[in-house]
Amino acid sequence: AMGEKGGARVNRADVLIVLSRHIGRANGIGARACSAELGCSERELRKAISDLILDEGKHIAGTPRSGYYMAATEEELIETIDWHTRRAKHELAKASALSKHPLREIAGQLKLPT
């Protein structure tokens, strides 16, 4: 359930085992189904997937529409990169509006590699 503290932290290796059965966009698994299979919350699943991408460079792809899957093609990876980029720009735009600082100033503070 939402906001649960404690509980068994989902194991990254277990997430990879499940996702290894979901190769390519056509075989995506939704967050609800995936977290149910793993016995964890959707939030724990999202955190584990973020860690696998950021810390281990795993090519885990997906959008809310497709669900999660292991990218089988460069196109699938690019589609996921584009989704994350659009989402990040939207979040930066909200930060800009809330802070009254121009978006370029906020984005510049991130010092993203180009």
C-alpha positions in Angstrom: 0.0 0.0 0.0 1.0 3.6 -0.3 3.4 5.1 2.2 4.2 1.7 3.9 7.4 1.9 5.9 9.8 -1.1 6.3 8.8 -4.2 4.5 11.2 -6.3 2.5 13.2 -4.1 0.2 13.0 -5.6 -3.2 16.2 -7.2 -4.4 17.6 -5.8 -7.7 18.6 -9.2 -8.9 14.9 -10.4 -8.5 13.7 -7.4 -10.5 16.1 -8.4 -13.3 15.0 -12.0 -13.2 11.4 -10.8 -13.7 12.3 -8.3 -16.4 14.4 -10.9 -18.2 11.1 -12.6 -19.1 9.9 -9.3 -20.6 12.2 -8.5 -23.6 11.0 -5.8 -26.0 8.1 -3.3 -25.9 5.5 -5.8 -27.0 6.3 -7.8 -23.8 6.2 -5.0 -21.3 4.9 -5.6 -17.8 2.9 -3.0 -15.9 4.2 -1.7 -12.6 1.2 -3.1 -10.7 1.7 -6.6 -12.1 5.5 -6.5 -11.7 5.4 -5.3 -8.1 2.7 -7.9 -7.3 4.9 -10.7 -8.8 7.9 -9.4 -6.6 5.8 -8.9 -3.5 6.8 -5.2 -3.2 5.2 -1.8 -3.5 5.2 0.0 -6.8 7.4 2.7 -5.2 10.0 0.1 -4.2 9.9 -1.3 -7.7 10.4 2.2 -9.3 13.3 2.8 -6.9 15.0 -0.6 -7.7 14.6 0.1 -11.5 16.0 3.6 -11.1 19.0 2.1 -9.2 19.5 -0.6 -11.8 19.6 2.1 -14.6 21.7 4.7 -12.7 24.1 2.4 -10.8 24.4 -0.6 -13.1 23.6 0.8 -16.5 20.9 -1.7 -17.2 18.8 -1.0 -20.4 15.4 -1.2 -18.7 13.0 0.6 -20.9 9.3 1.5 -20.6 6.7 4.1 -20.4 3.4 4.1 -18.4 1.7 2.8 -21.6 4.1 0.0 -22.4 5.1 -1.1 -18.9 8.7 -2.1 -18.1 10.8 -4.3 -20.3 14.4 -4.9 -21.3 15.1 -2.9 -24.4 15.6 -5.2 -27.4 16.4 -2.5 -29.9 18.0 0.9 -30.0 14.7 2.4 -31.0 13.1 1.1 -27.8 15.9 2.6 -25.8 15.6 6.0 -27.6 11.8 6.0 -27.0 12.4 5.6 -23.3 15.2 8.2 -23.2 12.8 10.6 -25.0 10.0 9.9 -22.4 12.4 10.6 -19.5 13.6 13.8 -21.2 10.1 15.1 -21.7 9.2 14.3 -18.1 12.4 16.0 -16.8 11.6 19.1 -18.9 8.1 19.2 -17.5 9.4 18.9 -13.9 12.0 21.7 -14.6 9.3 23.9 -16.0 7.2 23.5 -12.8 10.3 24.3 -10.7 10.9 27.4 -12.9 7.3 28.6 -12.5 7.4 28.0 -8.7 10.7 29.7 -8.1 10.3 32.5 -10.6 13.8 31.7 -12.0 14.1 31.2 -15.7 14.1 27.6 -16.8 17.6 28.0 -18.4 19.0 29.1 -15.0 17.5 26.1 -13.2 18.6 23.7 -16.0 22.1 25.3 -16.0 22.4 24.6 -12.3 22.1 20.9 -13.0 25.3 20.9 -15.1 24.0 18.0 -17.2 26.6 16.3 -19.5 25.7 17.1 -23.1 
